[in-house]
Every structure is written in structure tokens, then in C-alpha cells.
Amino acid sequence: MTRAALLLTYLFFFFMYFFGFGWLGNVNSGFPYNWEKQFGPFDISMYIYTLLTVLLAHFVVFRRYYYAKPRWKLWASLLALLIFFILFRYLLEEIIYPEIIGKGNYNPNTTFRYYIFDNVYFGSVKIFFGFVLFLFDELFLQQRQKAELLQQRKKAELDFLQAQMNPHFLFNSLNNIYSLASEQHPQTAASVLKLSEMMRYVTYEKNKEAELSKEVEYLDNLLDIQQLRHDYKLNVQKNIAPETLTYKVMPLLLIPLVENALKHGDLADAALPLTISVQKNKQQLELQVTNKVAASPVSLPGGVGLKNLQRRLELTYRPEEYSFAIEKKENIFSVKIILPLS
């Protein structure tokens, strides 16, 4: 529980305990509530020793000794607090008040023994109130700790999933660049620079949202490097609305879709190019990658990369916030993702 929430809880509790129930009863009966009568000398003393005892029970006794071992420390502190309550109330109402206002709260003939046993009940009630508020505080604290732990586990899983991205394409790219270097190809230096920019994006953008323009820049470098592997032109068509480039999305979002198409698709057919589409539809962002499936793919489409992406979406968005759909019709493979706009 935050400090503000805890303060509001205490204010509400003491208001209801001191005034609220009486006020509600009068309202229900149709009688006015006399606020002036709630601030007599003995009312004020009751507010003081109640507030003090509840706070001591919560923040000193139970906060310090509830989980302490051995258990006698808790019972000893409870007994000490009960004795404090009795003596403090006696000092305030039976010693100080008679000197100030000429009378105490109890009959002057009341024995101290009777006073002690009578106030064991009243003190125990105040300590119990402090215990209840302590339990509420503990409940909210544990819920917050569980939420933080869950968030840390999500982050750790996301980091692990993102660390799995792109290793085979990195190796392929290095092999391509090695081939260029062995042939002293003029594109060698440019390819190394593009690979460096790709790795910088994967390394430094993985723990936060990134502008879509960064993702598109990565894809351009990826496609350029992949083009070096083929003696034919890769047929790629990009339909990316310019206004979407500034939107922030989960990093490595489009990349596994395109990598999946490069691995399993046929990009030699100009009639059925690899199509990358990003459009804004009201308050949603629609991303779709469509490609022709190769006649003899290395493996079936929708492998580890897409499962990895689907899991990251599950960890990042609530189920009602996004859509992830895979569709295969004859020789056309398509993946469509719908996300809320940041």
C-alpha cells in the first residue's frame, strides 16, 4: 500500500470510528448530528489514546514483531502496549483532567484494580484495530511485491525471447560478407556497416518501445544483405503509411515476420512479391506480411520465430488489446498483427 493510500485508509477508519457511524445513524433517523458534542474533554482524550494505541500497534508492535522469532517477543510487546494504554489513559483522564477540569472519567471511588481490568477490554479493542490495519497493509504490500515479481519475470522472459532472435541470420549475413571480402567486392564495407547498424538496433532497442522507422530501417538493411545471397532480384513491396513511422511499437516486431518469409518464402516471383504492409486504422495499427511459399521450404512456415513473437505479444499486451493471426491459402502465407496505438 502506498503512503497516500495508507493515509486515506487511516483517515477513513478514524472518521467512521469516531463520527461516521453516529452521523449515519442520525441521518437515517432524520435527526441532526450535533458535531459540537463530539469535542468534549473526554471525547478528545478518547481520540488521543485511540489514535496513539492503534498507530503503535500497527507500526511498532506488529510491524516489528509479527514475523519475529521467538514468538514471545510479540506477546511481550502486546502486553507492554496494553499496559501502556491503561497507564496512559489513567494519567490523562484520572490525574491530569481532575487538576484541569475538576473531574475524571471514572467515579472517584473506583479502585485501581477495577480500572485495570475494565481497560483490558478497551485497550484490547484498540490493539485489534491496529492489527486489522496492519493486515490490510501487509495484504497490499504482498500484492505489490507479487506484481513487481511478475513484472520482473515477464521482463526476464522477454529478454530471453529477444536474445533468441536473429542468430541464424547473423551467421548467414557474416557468411555473405565473408564471401564478398574474399572476392574483394566493393560492397563489403557497406555491408559490414549495415550489419553493424542492425546489431545496434537489436542490442540497444530491445528493452523499450522503438519507433517504427527504426524497425523499417533494420528491414531495409536486412533485405540488402540478403540480396547478396541471390543472383536474382528479391521481389519486395512495402506499403507503409508515412504517418505510422513515428509510432512506437514493441521492438523486433516486423523483423521475425520478414525473416520467416526470407527463410521459407519464394521471392523470385515478381507476380507474388513479399509484401510488407503497415497501416493505421482508427486507433489501431495493422501490420501484415504476405509471401509466396517456396516449393520446397526448409521447414513448414510458422516456426520458432513466429512462436517467439506470439509469446512476446502475450507478455506485452492484454488479450483484448491485440490480434495475431496466421493464414495459409494454397501457396500464400500471411501473418497479420493488430495493435493499439501508443
C-alpha positions as CSV (number, residue, x, y, z in Angstrom):
1,M,0.0,0.0,0.0
2,T,1.4,3.4,-0.9
3,R,1.8,6.1,1.8
4,A,-1.1,8.1,0.3
5,A,-3.4,5.1,0.2
6,L,-2.4,4.2,3.8
7,L,-3.1,7.7,5.0
8,L,-6.5,7.7,3.3
9,T,-7.3,4.4,4.9
10,Y,-6.5,5.7,8.3
11,L,-8.4,8.9,7.8
12,F,-11.5,6.9,6.7
13,F,-11.2,4.5,9.6
14,F,-10.9,7.1,12.3
15,F,-13.6,9.2,10.8
16,M,-16.0,6.3,10.7
17,Y,-15.0,5.1,14.2
18,F,-15.2,8.5,15.9
19,F,-18.0,10.2,13.9
20,G,-19.2,8.3,10.9
21,F,-21.5,5.6,12.3
22,G,-23.2,8.0,14.7
23,W,-23.7,10.5,11.9
24,L,-25.1,7.9,9.5
25,G,-27.4,6.7,12.3
26,N,-28.8,10.2,12.8
27,V,-29.2,10.8,9.1
28,N,-31.1,7.5,8.8
29,S,-33.3,8.5,11.7
30,G,-33.8,12.0,10.4
31,F,-32.2,13.8,13.4
32,P,-29.4,16.4,13.0
33,Y,-26.0,15.4,14.2
34,N,-24.5,17.6,16.9
35,W,-20.9,18.0,15.9
36,E,-20.1,20.3,18.9
37,K,-20.8,17.4,21.4
38,Q,-18.1,15.4,19.8
39,F,-15.3,17.6,21.1
40,G,-15.7,17.5,24.8
41,P,-12.7,16.8,27.1
42,F,-13.3,13.1,27.3
43,D,-14.0,12.8,23.6
44,I,-10.7,14.5,22.9
45,S,-8.8,12.2,25.3
46,M,-10.5,9.2,23.6
47,Y,-9.3,10.4,20.2
48,I,-5.8,10.8,21.5
49,Y,-5.3,7.4,23.2
50,T,-7.2,5.5,20.5
51,L,-5.1,7.1,17.7
52,L,-1.9,6.5,19.6
53,T,-2.6,2.9,20.5
54,V,-3.7,1.9,17.0
55,L,-0.6,3.5,15.5
56,L,1.7,1.9,18.0
57,A,0.1,-1.5,17.4
58,H,0.4,-1.2,13.6
59,F,3.8,0.4,13.1
60,V,5.7,-0.7,16.2
61,V,4.3,-4.0,17.6
62,F,3.0,-5.9,14.6
63,R,5.4,-4.3,12.0
64,R,8.4,-5.2,14.1
65,Y,7.5,-8.4,15.9
66,Y,4.7,-10.1,13.9
67,Y,7.2,-12.2,12.0
68,A,9.9,-12.2,14.7
69,K,11.2,-15.3,16.3
70,P,10.9,-16.4,19.1
71,R,7.1,-15.6,19.3
72,W,7.3,-14.5,22.9
73,K,8.7,-11.1,21.6
74,L,5.3,-10.5,20.0
75,W,3.3,-11.4,23.1
76,A,5.6,-9.4,25.4
77,S,5.2,-6.3,23.1
78,L,1.4,-6.7,23.1
79,L,1.4,-6.9,26.9
80,A,3.6,-3.9,27.1
81,L,1.3,-1.9,24.8
82,L,-1.8,-2.9,26.8
83,I,-0.1,-1.8,30.0
84,F,0.9,1.5,28.3
85,F,-2.7,2.1,27.1
86,I,-4.1,1.6,30.6
87,L,-1.5,3.8,32.3
88,F,-1.6,6.5,29.7
89,R,-5.4,6.7,29.9
90,Y,-5.3,6.7,33.7
91,L,-2.7,9.5,33.7
92,L,-4.7,11.6,31.2
93,E,-8.2,11.2,32.5
94,E,-7.8,10.4,36.2
95,I,-4.8,12.5,37.1
96,I,-4.4,15.4,34.7
97,Y,-8.1,16.0,34.0
98,P,-9.1,16.3,37.7
99,E,-6.4,19.0,38.0
100,I,-7.6,20.9,34.9
101,I,-11.4,20.5,34.7
102,G,-12.1,19.2,38.3
103,K,-13.2,15.7,37.5
104,G,-12.1,12.4,35.9
105,N,-13.9,10.0,33.6
106,Y,-14.4,7.3,36.3
107,N,-16.2,7.5,39.7
108,P,-13.7,8.7,42.3
109,N,-14.5,5.6,44.4
110,T,-13.4,3.3,41.5
111,T,-10.5,1.1,42.6
112,F,-7.3,0.9,40.5
113,R,-7.7,-2.9,40.3
114,Y,-11.2,-2.4,38.8
115,Y,-9.8,0.3,36.4
116,I,-7.1,-2.1,35.1
117,F,-9.5,-5.0,34.4
118,D,-12.1,-2.7,32.8
119,N,-9.5,-1.2,30.5
120,V,-8.0,-4.5,29.4
121,Y,-11.1,-4.8,27.2
122,F,-10.9,-1.2,25.8
123,G,-7.2,-1.5,25.2
124,S,-7.5,-4.9,23.5
125,V,-10.1,-3.4,21.1
126,K,-7.8,-0.6,20.1
127,I,-4.9,-3.0,19.6
128,F,-7.1,-5.3,17.5
129,F,-7.9,-2.3,15.3
130,G,-4.2,-1.7,14.8
131,F,-3.8,-5.4,13.9
132,V,-6.5,-5.3,11.3
133,L,-5.0,-2.2,9.6
134,F,-1.6,-4.0,9.7
135,L,-3.1,-7.0,7.9
136,F,-4.6,-4.7,5.3
137,D,-1.2,-3.0,4.8
138,E,0.5,-6.4,4.6
139,L,-2.0,-7.6,2.0
140,F,-1.5,-4.7,-0.3
141,L,2.3,-4.9,0.3
142,Q,2.4,-8.6,-0.7
143,Q,0.2,-7.9,-3.8
144,R,2.5,-5.1,-4.9
145,Q,5.5,-7.4,-4.4
146,K,3.8,-10.2,-6.4
147,A,3.1,-7.7,-9.1
148,E,6.7,-6.5,-9.2
149,L,7.9,-10.1,-9.2
150,L,5.6,-10.9,-12.1
151,Q,6.8,-7.9,-14.0
152,Q,10.4,-8.9,-13.4
153,R,9.7,-12.4,-14.6
154,K,7.9,-11.0,-17.7
155,K,10.9,-8.8,-18.4
156,A,13.3,-11.7,-17.9
157,E,11.3,-13.8,-20.3
158,L,11.1,-11.0,-22.8
159,D,14.8,-10.5,-22.6
160,F,15.4,-14.2,-23.1
161,L,13.0,-14.4,-26.1
162,Q,14.6,-11.3,-27.7
163,A,18.0,-12.8,-27.2
164,Q,16.9,-15.8,-29.3
165,M,16.1,-13.5,-32.2
166,N,18.3,-13.3,-35.3
167,P,21.3,-15.6,-34.6
168,H,21.0,-17.7,-37.8
169,F,20.5,-14.5,-39.9
170,L,23.6,-13.0,-38.2
171,F,25.6,-16.0,-39.2
172,N,24.2,-16.0,-42.7
173,S,25.0,-12.3,-43.1
174,L,28.5,-12.9,-41.8
175,N,29.0,-15.7,-44.3
176,N,27.7,-13.4,-47.1
177,I,30.1,-10.6,-46.1
178,Y,32.9,-13.1,-45.9
179,S,32.2,-14.2,-49.4
180,L,32.3,-10.5,-50.5
181,A,35.5,-9.9,-48.7
182,S,37.2,-13.0,-50.2
183,E,36.2,-11.7,-53.7
184,Q,37.2,-8.1,-52.7
185,H,33.7,-7.0,-53.6
186,P,33.2,-3.2,-53.4
187,Q,30.0,-3.7,-51.3
188,T,31.9,-5.4,-48.5
189,A,32.4,-2.2,-46.3
190,A,28.9,-1.1,-46.9
191,S,27.5,-4.5,-45.9
192,V,29.6,-4.5,-42.7
193,L,28.2,-1.1,-41.8
194,K,24.6,-2.2,-42.4
195,L,25.2,-5.3,-40.3
196,S,26.6,-3.1,-37.5
197,E,23.5,-0.9,-37.6
198,M,21.3,-3.9,-37.5
199,M,23.1,-5.3,-34.4
200,R,23.0,-1.9,-32.7
201,Y,19.2,-1.8,-33.1
202,V,18.8,-5.4,-31.8
203,T,21.1,-4.7,-28.8
204,Y,20.0,-1.3,-27.7
205,E,16.3,-1.2,-28.6
206,K,15.3,-4.5,-27.0
207,N,14.2,-3.2,-23.6
208,K,11.9,-0.4,-24.7
209,E,9.5,0.7,-27.3
210,A,11.1,1.8,-30.6
211,E,9.8,4.0,-33.4
212,L,8.5,2.0,-36.3
213,S,11.0,3.9,-38.5
214,K,13.9,2.0,-36.7
215,E,12.2,-1.3,-37.5
216,V,11.9,-0.4,-41.1
217,E,15.5,0.8,-41.3
218,Y,16.5,-2.6,-39.9
219,L,14.4,-4.4,-42.5
220,D,16.0,-2.4,-45.3
221,N,19.5,-3.4,-44.2
222,L,18.4,-7.0,-43.7
223,L,16.9,-7.1,-47.3
224,D,20.0,-5.5,-48.7
225,I,22.3,-8.1,-47.1
226,Q,20.0,-10.9,-48.0
227,Q,20.1,-9.7,-51.6
228,L,23.8,-10.5,-51.7
229,R,23.0,-14.2,-51.3
230,H,20.9,-14.4,-54.5
231,D,21.7,-14.0,-58.2
232,Y,18.2,-12.7,-58.8
233,K,16.3,-9.7,-57.6
234,L,14.3,-10.2,-54.4
235,N,10.8,-9.0,-55.1
236,V,9.7,-6.9,-52.1
237,Q,6.8,-4.5,-52.0
238,K,6.4,-2.2,-49.0
239,N,3.1,-0.4,-48.3
240,I,4.0,1.6,-45.1
241,A,1.9,4.6,-44.4
242,P,4.3,7.5,-43.7
243,E,2.4,8.7,-40.6
244,T,2.9,5.4,-38.9
245,L,6.7,5.7,-38.9
246,T,6.7,7.8,-35.8
247,Y,4.5,5.4,-33.8
248,K,6.3,3.4,-31.1
249,V,5.9,-0.3,-31.1
250,M,7.4,-3.4,-29.4
251,P,10.9,-3.8,-30.9
252,L,11.6,-6.7,-33.2
253,L,8.0,-6.8,-34.3
254,L,8.1,-6.9,-38.1
255,I,11.6,-8.5,-38.2
256,P,10.7,-12.1,-37.4
257,L,7.8,-11.9,-39.9
258,V,10.2,-10.9,-42.7
259,E,12.9,-13.3,-41.6
260,N,10.3,-16.1,-41.7
261,A,9.4,-15.1,-45.3
262,L,13.1,-14.9,-46.3
263,K,13.6,-18.4,-44.9
264,H,10.5,-20.2,-46.2
265,G,9.3,-18.0,-49.0
266,D,9.8,-17.7,-52.7
267,L,10.8,-14.1,-53.5
268,A,11.7,-14.8,-57.1
269,D,8.2,-14.5,-58.4
270,A,7.5,-10.8,-59.4
271,A,3.8,-11.5,-59.5
272,L,3.7,-12.6,-55.9
273,P,6.2,-10.4,-54.1
274,L,7.0,-10.3,-50.4
275,T,4.5,-7.7,-49.2
276,I,5.1,-5.6,-46.0
277,S,2.1,-3.5,-45.0
278,V,1.7,-1.1,-42.1
279,Q,-1.5,1.0,-41.9
280,K,-3.3,3.0,-39.4
281,N,-7.0,2.0,-38.9
282,K,-8.7,4.4,-36.4
283,Q,-6.9,3.8,-33.1
284,Q,-5.2,0.7,-34.2
285,L,-2.0,-0.2,-36.1
286,E,-2.3,-3.0,-38.6
287,L,0.8,-4.8,-39.7
288,Q,0.8,-7.6,-42.3
289,V,3.5,-9.6,-44.1
290,T,2.5,-11.8,-47.0
291,N,4.7,-14.0,-49.1
292,K,4.6,-16.9,-51.6
293,V,5.7,-20.2,-50.0
294,A,8.7,-21.8,-51.6
295,A,8.1,-25.1,-53.4
296,S,10.4,-27.0,-51.1
297,P,10.8,-25.0,-47.9
298,V,13.4,-25.9,-45.4
299,S,10.6,-26.4,-42.8
300,L,7.0,-25.6,-42.5
301,P,6.1,-21.9,-42.2
302,G,5.4,-20.6,-38.7
303,G,8.4,-22.0,-36.8
304,V,10.2,-20.8,-33.7
305,G,10.5,-17.2,-34.8
306,L,6.7,-16.7,-35.0
307,K,6.0,-18.6,-31.8
308,N,8.6,-16.4,-30.2
309,L,6.9,-13.3,-31.4
310,Q,3.5,-14.6,-30.3
311,R,4.8,-15.2,-26.8
312,R,6.3,-11.7,-26.6
313,L,3.0,-10.2,-27.7
314,E,1.2,-12.2,-24.9
315,L,3.7,-10.8,-22.4
316,T,3.4,-7.2,-23.6
317,Y,-0.3,-6.7,-24.3
318,R,-3.5,-7.8,-22.7
319,P,-5.5,-10.3,-24.7
320,E,-8.2,-7.8,-25.7
321,E,-5.6,-5.3,-26.9
322,Y,-4.1,-7.1,-29.8
323,S,-4.7,-9.7,-32.5
324,F,-2.2,-12.1,-34.0
325,A,-3.4,-14.2,-37.0
326,I,-1.6,-16.6,-39.3
327,E,-3.3,-17.7,-42.5
328,K,-2.1,-20.0,-45.3
329,K,-4.1,-20.3,-48.5
330,E,-2.7,-22.6,-51.2
331,N,0.8,-21.2,-51.7
332,I,0.3,-17.8,-49.9
333,F,1.4,-17.4,-46.3
334,S,0.3,-14.3,-44.3
335,V,0.7,-13.0,-40.8
336,K,-1.4,-10.1,-39.6
337,I,-0.9,-8.2,-36.3
338,I,-3.3,-5.6,-34.9
339,L,-2.0,-3.4,-32.0
340,P,-3.3,-0.4,-30.1
341,L,-1.7,2.9,-31.0
342,S,0.7,4.2,-28.3
